[in-house]
């Protein structure tokens, strides 16, 4: 009970609390250690919102980036299924539709591959070395958001799939691609270009 009866301290604490109330680091939508503390992920939500072009808002993408940030360490040990990603990209972006309903994993892989193609083709800020990871991941998430909306409007999305999951899958695939391409090198943009050249 010590300190509880100290009105002055209590009042001061009460006054200070609102300053921290909006951060949502304790029990809120953005877990502590999420995107807000990872400099490499800063700006990804903004890039995603811009890429999505009205297909998702910044708060939606911020939540997805927060979830991705928590999985980053585990994703670093996972490999990229390049063959499947190429196959899914052809299905969704090159008209080679196999007739199956779209699911979150395949849409995520295709969107990440599309982002890789767009990003390494220039015009997506890939010359900004310090910003390249967030730009690439944001681009993948934005593409997944647009792809999901397009397939949903056609009634071709499986009932088990959600937009959130498709966007998160795209972010995960893009992050794995980025980490694989970097391979300890500081030149991440050229690393992505090298990765793209393997299967583009």
N, C-alpha and C positions, 0 to 999 in steps of 0.2 A: 504493500500500500504506500510505500515511500514515494513521495513526489505527487501522489494523486491529489492530496489536499492542497497543493500549492497552486492557488488560483492564477497567479501571474504566469507561471510556467504553462499551465493548462490553456490559458487564453492565448499565449504566444504560439503554442503548438497548434491550437485551433485556427489561428490566423494563417499559419504557414501551410497547413494541410492543403488548401485549395491550389497552392502553387504546384503540388505534386499530383493532384487529382486527375489531371488530364493525360498523364503520361501512359496510363494503362500498363505499367510494367508489373504491377502486382495483381494477378488474377484477371487481367483484361484480355482484350482480343489479341494484343501483340505481346507474346511471352518475353520475359527478360532473356536477353541473349539472342533475340530475334534480329530482324533486318536492321533495326535502328542502331545496333552496336557494331555492325559489320561495314566498314568503309567501302569494301569492294561491292557491296550490294546497294549502296546509296544511289538513289536516282533510278533504280530499275523500275519502280512503280510508275514513275513519270514517263519513262521510255515506253513502258507497256501501254499506258493510257493513250499516248500519242499514236503508237502503232495500231492499237485497236480501233481508233477512229470512231469512237462512240459505241463500241461494242462492250465496253466495261469502264467503270470509273476508277479514280485513283484509290479510293478506300478499299474497293474490291481487290485491286492488285496489291495494295499494301499488305492486306491480310494474307494473300498468297505468298508474297515475298517473306513475310514473317514465318510462315510454315516452312518455306524452303530453307530459310536460314537455320532452322533447327535441325534440318536433315543434312546439312552441308557436309558435316564430318563423315557421316555414313556413306554418302554418295561418292566421296573421294576414292573409296576402295572398290566401287562398282565399275564394271566395264561398259563400254558403249556397244550396243548391238547395231553395228553399222549397216549390215545387210538388211535387217528389218526396217531400219530408219529409211533407207533408200527405197525399199518396197512401199512403205507407207506414204512416202513423199510422192511417188509415182501415182499411187492410188488417188490421193487427194488433190494433187497439184498438176498432174500431167494427164488426167483423164483416163487412167488405167484402172477404173473402178471394178472391183471384183464382185460387186453386188451385195456384199455383206453390209450389215448396219455398222455405222461408225461407232467406235467405242473410245473411251477417254485415253487409253494407252496409245492406240494407233494414231489418233488425232494429235496427241502430244508429241509423238515421235516425228510425225509429218511436219508439224509446225516448227519444231526445233530445226529440222533439216532445211525448211524454207527460210528460216531466220539465218542459218549458216550461209545459205546461198545468197541472200540479200546482203548480209553483213559483209561477206568477203568480196561481194561485187562492187562495194563502194557505196557511198551515199548514206551510210548509217552511222557515221561518226567513228568508224573504226580507226581513223587516224589519231583519235584522241586516246592515247595509250592508257592513261589512268582511268578512263571512263569506259573502256571497252567491255569489261565483264558485265557491268550493269546494263549497258546498251544492248549487248547480245542477248542476255537473259530477258530483258524487257521486251525486245523484239519478238522472241520466241513465244512469250506469254501473250502478247498482243495478237500474234498470228493465230494462236490456239483459240483465243476468244472469238475472233472473227470466223474461224473455221467451224467452231461449235455452233455459232449462231446460224451460219449458212446451212449446215447439215440439219439442224433442228427445224429450220423453216421448211426444209424439204421432207421432214418427218422421217429422217434416216439415221437417227441417233438411238442407240440401244437404251432400253429402259433403265439399265443399271448405271449408265454413265451420267455424270453431272458436269456442268461447265467448270465448276471449281476444280474437280479432279483432272479434267483435260488440261486446264491452264497450269495446274501444279505439275502434271506429267511433263509438259513442255518445258517448264522451268528446270525440272530435275534433269531432263535430257540435255538441255542447253548447258547447264552447269557441269555435267559430266564431260560433255564435249570440250568445254572451255578448259577444265582442269587437265584433261588428257592432252589437249593441244599445247598447253603451257609447258608441261613436262619439266618444270624447274627453270624454264627460260623466262626472262623478263619480257621478251618480245611476243606477247600473247596474240596480237593481231596477225603477225606472220605465221604463228603457230596454227591459228584457225584457218588461214589460207592454205597451209600445207595439208591440214586435215580435210578441208573441202576438196582439194585436188585429188584426193584418194578415191572419192566416190561421186564426184560430180561430172 
